[in-house]
Amino acid sequence: MTVHPAQPGRWSDPNNPSFGMPTEGAPLPGRQRRMVLTAVFLGILSLAVLCVAAYLVVRILSPGSFAWLRGGVVLPTSTTQAAASTPTVSPGVAHITISPGEGAAGVLIAVTGTGWLPQEPVFVFLRSPSDPEGKGYSYAAAIADDSGAFSTAFTFPKEARWLGASWADVIAQGIRSARQATVRFNLLLPSPTGTPLPTVRPTLHPTEVPAPTQTPTPIVIITEWRGEYFGDTGLAGSPALLRNDAAVDFDWGDGAPADALPADHFSARWMRQLGLTAGTYRFTVGADDGVRLWMDGQLIAEDWAEGAFRTMSMDVTLTGSQHLLVVEYYEATGSARVLLDWVRLEPTATPSPTSSPSPQPTPTETPEPSPTDTPGPTPGVTPDPAGEWQGEYFANPELYGEPLLVRIDPALSFDWEWGSPDARLPDDHFSARWLRRSWLADGVYRISVNVDDGIRLWVDGVQLLDEWHPSEAGRYQVKVALEEGMHDFQVDYYEDAGVARITLALMRLSGAP
């Protein structure tokens, strides 16, 4: 095989400018310049694509961005949203809307509002033309969310007070802020031909309009307590059941208020306008589990916690007029029970002046220090003429923090010996506070106390006793002159160690000097 040496030529001469490898200092060939320009162009194009993609993502996430895809117009949509959000931007301005704005009695009215305090209870009233300046009648309530907005619904009542009325003011009022907003609802007279339609129409669409939720609502006529029942513990949304309840006094045991509700984890709200004469009333509420009581928009009792059935009482002085009562209740698990009761405290019936002159044992007053004299309630003296004490019990000797137990005690007469008032409290190093408001005739009173260990006593804010120290069978007596009327008593007590006991007796010695 004959091998011929390579002949110099165009592609074998390294000094030829057309050779593939550039020489030092020589410019880049055209093909490589094109490759560099192509890479730069692709980089710019990629950056542009990324920018467009980011813009599209932002537009997709913003509401109403693609209204044109649905045939809408973007500008009117944004204008409407700005107008709707105006009440929330204006601090302290409340605003409500209703839907529909007119209708006959029995129509379901949806109410939405903005501008209230976060988590504020808001009540919805109806005011009739016959009382254009009155407070109105409450028919719904809701709790504002964290943005101060709420929504609720109620059925326009078929009641005699609305017969012949052409309008009604829908009023929403906040409990804590006292903010109020009003909108007018035009009340239409039902026409003979149009009235039957709502009852016939649901049969045409049985799958779309569930009759169980719509049918009972227009039929409910509230004459006593408006009861709203919810399938959760937070009174949220529209009630699963609406009915007229004769009283707030239920013991469902382990069951539920109705078939539409669960046996556990439900809640209820009762509302009623009551015409009460002027005077002082004692309201008692009890629940298993949580309960709250509102009077004319003011929270006067709250025990919103799980626990066995317990009661609490409070005295409220009212003017002679209509008063709005609202009871809120929730059931966690186990037994379900709720109670509201009240009684008017009659000033003339509370004290018994006829028996108090029987301090013929006035000679017995003289030896006050004598221990045998301390159990003075036995000689026919009137003890505790106005009833019960609200007791708060603490698991420490300094009345510190929230009470572990709150209950109503009929009298201050306890001898726990080496034990404690309740299994939740320790046998030693606990404390208690009792409060009571009582109507008393004018006169001089003697207050006798037996205690182990420490005690403090106030009457109408004036401290009469301060024996805050360990003691064994301490006996104390004080006299105080009181005028006829209501008087506030406060007793603070603590147990150090050993035996625990306290008794308090009140005796009227004589009339006013």
Secondary structure, DSSP 8 states (H G I E B T S, - for coil): ---------TTT-TT-TTSSS--TT----HHHHHHHHHHHHHHHHHHHHHHHHHHHHHHHHSTTTTGGGGT--HHHHHHHHHHHHHHHHSTT--EEEEESSEE-TT-EEEEEEES--TT-EEEEEEE-TTSTTS--EEEEEEE--TTS-EEEEEE----GGGTT-SEEEEEEEETTT--EEEEEEEE----TTTTTHHHHHHHH-TTTS-HHHHSHHHH---SSEEEEEESSTT--SS-SEEEEES-SEEEEETS-SSTTS-SSSEEEEEEEEEEE-SEEEEEEEEEESEEEEEETTEEEEEE-S--S-EEEEEEEEE-SEEEEEEEEEEE-SS-EEEEEEEEE--TTTSS-TTTTT--TTGGGGS-TT-GGGS-TTTTT----TT--EEEEEESSTT--SS-SEEEEESSSEEEEETS-SSTTS-SSSEEEEEEEEEEE-SEEEEEEEEEESEEEEEETTEEEEEE-S--SSEEEEEEEEE-SEEEEEEEEEEE-SS-EEEEEEEEEEES--
